[in-house]
Amino acid sequence: MRELMKDLDRWRRQGKRIVVARVVDIEGSGPREPGAAMAVSEDGEVVGSVSGGCVESAVVSEALEILANGERHVVSFGYSDDDAFAVGLTCGGTVHLFLEPLDW
């Protein structure tokens, strides 16, 4: 999260709504460890990383949906999922992310 603070502060000053995604668990091999985070602003700007680029585009879509409906939730991406190759997660494991809107 520390790597995101400069951008989060800038977005706060600009009055932007954002969603923070955090790796909360991995099963098997994963691209990033629990605690890795990224943030998505309401206009689609992204800082940080939860998978080294593997699933970030899918996370942005999830984040924008959360901004629309306010529902925080866990999403999982894994090698055995039909969408795994589509989103680029080929490391062989499953990554679980918790996404929530940031309440300033």
C-alpha positions in Angstrom: 0.0 0.0 0.0 2.8 2.4 0.7 3.7 2.5 -3.0 0.2 3.8 -3.7 0.1 6.6 -1.1 1.3 9.4 -3.4 -1.3 8.7 -6.0 -4.0 8.0 -3.5 -3.3 11.4 -1.9 -3.5 13.1 -5.3 -6.8 11.4 -6.1 -8.2 12.4 -2.7 -7.3 16.0 -3.3 -9.0 15.8 -6.7 -12.1 14.3 -5.2 -11.9 11.1 -7.2 -13.7 7.9 -6.1 -11.5 4.9 -6.1 -11.4 1.1 -5.5 -8.5 -0.7 -3.8 -7.7 -4.3 -4.7 -5.6 -6.4 -2.4 -4.2 -9.9 -2.7 -5.6 -11.7 0.3 -4.6 -15.3 -0.6 -2.9 -17.4 -3.2 -3.1 -21.1 -3.8 -0.1 -22.7 -5.5 2.1 -20.4 -7.5 1.1 -16.8 -7.6 2.6 -13.7 -9.3 2.4 -11.5 -6.1 2.2 -12.3 -2.4 -0.7 -11.4 -0.1 -0.7 -7.7 0.7 0.1 -6.6 -2.9 -2.3 -3.9 -3.9 -3.5 -1.7 -6.7 -5.9 1.1 -6.9 -8.2 2.2 -9.7 -9.7 5.7 -10.0 -13.2 6.4 -11.4 -11.6 7.5 -14.7 -9.7 4.2 -15.0 -6.2 5.4 -13.9 -4.3 2.5 -12.2 -1.5 2.4 -9.7 0.2 -0.6 -8.2 -0.1 -4.2 -9.2 -1.7 -7.4 -7.9 -0.4 -9.8 -10.4 2.5 -8.3 -12.3 0.3 -7.5 -15.2 -1.5 -10.9 -15.5 -5.0 -9.9 -14.4 -4.9 -6.2 -14.0 -7.3 -5.4 -16.9 -9.9 -7.8 -15.4 -9.4 -6.1 -12.0 -10.0 -2.7 -13.6 -13.3 -3.9 -15.0 -14.3 -5.3 -11.6 -13.3 -2.0 -9.9 -15.3 0.1 -12.2 -18.3 -2.2 -11.6 -17.8 -1.7 -7.8 -17.8 2.1 -8.3 -21.1 1.7 -10.0 -22.8 -0.5 -7.4 -20.8 0.0 -4.2 -20.5 -3.8 -3.6 -17.2 -4.9 -2.2 -16.3 -8.5 -2.8 -13.6 -11.1 -3.4 -12.7 -12.2 -6.9 -10.5 -15.1 -7.8 -8.4 -15.9 -10.8 -6.8 -19.2 -11.3 -5.1 -21.5 -13.9 -8.0 -23.9 -13.8 -10.6 -21.2 -14.6 -11.9 -21.0 -18.2 -10.8 -17.3 -18.1 -7.3 -17.9 -16.8 -5.6 -17.7 -20.2 -7.9 -14.9 -21.3 -6.7 -12.7 -18.5 -3.1 -13.9 -18.7 -2.8 -15.8 -15.4 -0.6 -18.7 -16.5 1.5 -19.2 -13.3 -0.4 -22.3 -12.3 -2.0 -21.0 -9.1 -5.0 -19.1 -8.0 -5.0 -15.5 -6.7 -7.8 -14.2 -4.5 -8.3 -10.4 -4.4 -10.5 -8.3 -2.1 -11.9 -5.2 -3.8 -13.5 -2.3 -2.0 -14.2 1.3 -2.5 -12.0 3.6 -0.5 -13.9 5.7 2.0 -12.0 9.0 2.3 
